[in-house]
Amino acid sequence: MPTAAKLFAALAFAIVAFFTAEVFKPHMPEGTQFGYFSLVSALIGALSGWKVMGPEAGRGNWMAVSSGMKTALFMALAALFVFSTYEMLREAFRPSYSGPMEAVIAIFDFAVEYFVTFLAWDVLIVLFVGGALAGSLSEWAARRWR
């Protein structure tokens, strides 16, 4: 059921995901083509905010901050999986893999590579501080429009 808290959580986490993706870009190798990277990240953020943070809003301020950080972590892991799978599919169409199992294992190779790059302090600060603020915003919306 749509609520104001879910709407605010979706919008707030879409913004957090977009800015996290923008901060992440300079940490990638030079010449990397990003395409719709930031917009897909914002979509993942909106879905995470709606499905993870939205139902948990209305339980108090500290729970909102905690749930916002949990949602930010979920959002990051979901984006890691989506972009690793995309990269594997891109490589699979240039016959790079000898079999399907090698392609599935490549998803985890790409995920580990992206995760190590993701551990930059500025990316983590934007992600978790933004997640805490987005959680507080959805808590405010839940209290405001009950």
N, C-alpha and C positions, 0 to 999 in steps of 0.2 A: 504494500500500500504506500503510495507516495506521501511523504511528509515534508515539512519545511526543513527539518534537520537533514534528511537525505539529500534534498536539493542543494542546501548550503554545503554539505559535506562533499558532494560531487563537484560542485564548482570550485571549492577551495582546494581539493586535492588535484583537480585538473590543473590549476594554477601552480601548485607546488611541483607537480610532475613536469610541467613545461619548463619551469625555471631550473629544476634539477637537471633536466636534459641539456639545457643551455649551458649550465656550469660544467657538465660532464664533457661536452664536446672538445674543449681545448686539451683534455687529457688523452684523447685518442691520437693515433699516429697521424702525422701530417699527410694531407691528401685524401683523407677518408671522406667518402661521399655519404652525406647523412640523409638526403631526401626528406621524407616525412617523419624523421626521427622524433622531433619535438612534439608534433601533432599526435602521433601514435602514443607517445608517452603521456600526453594530456588525456587521451581517451582511456588509457589504462588507469590513470589517476582518477578520472571521473567514475569509472566502473568500480574501482576500489573504494572510493568515498561513499558511493551509493550502497554497495553491498556489505562493506565491512564496518565503516564508521557510522553510517546513517542509523542502523538499528541500535547501536550502542549509545547514542546521544540521549541525554536526559538523566544520567546517573550521577551527576556531580562534576565539579570542575577538575578534580585530580584524576578521576576516571576518564574524563574527556581528554586530558593531556596524554595519559597513558594509552588510551585507545587510538589517539591520533598518531602516536609514535608506532604503535602496532600496525596501524593501517599504512603508514609510510614504509615500514619494513615489508609488508605484504606487497605493496605497490612496486617496490624495488625488485623483489624476487620475481614477481609476475613479469615485469619488464625484462628482466634478465632472461627468463625462459622464452618470452616472445621473440626477442631480438636474437637470441642464440639459435632458436629454431629457424628463424628467417635466414640467418647467415648459413646454416647448414643446407637449407633448401636452395639457396643461391649457389652454393658450391656443388650441390648434387646435380644441378643441370649442366655443369661442366664436368663430365664424368670423373670426379675426383675420388670417389669411393668405390671399393671393389664389391661391396655388398651392403644390404640394409642395416646390418648390425654396426658396421663401421660408421655409417651415417648417423645412427642414433648416439653412438659414443661421441661423435663430433659435436653434438649439441652440448654435452657436458664439458668438452674441451673449450668450446667458445664461451660457455658460461663462466668457467674458471678464469679465462683470460679477461673477460669483461669485469668480473668481480674484483680482480686484483687492480684493474684500472679504476674501478668505482670507489676504492678505499681511499681516495684523496680527501683530505680534511675539509676542503671547501664544499665538496659534493655532499659529504655526510652532514655538515652543518646546515646546509640549505634543506636537505631532506628531513632531518629530524626536528629542527626548529620550525620549519614550515609545517611539518606534520603536527607538532604540538599546537601551533597557532590555528591550523585548520580544524583540529579537534575541539579547541576552545570555541571557535566560530560556530561549529555545528551544535555544540552544547548551548550556546547563546540562542540559536535559532530554535532548538527544542524547548527551551524555557519560554521564549517569547511567544511562540505559536503552538500552544498545547491544545 
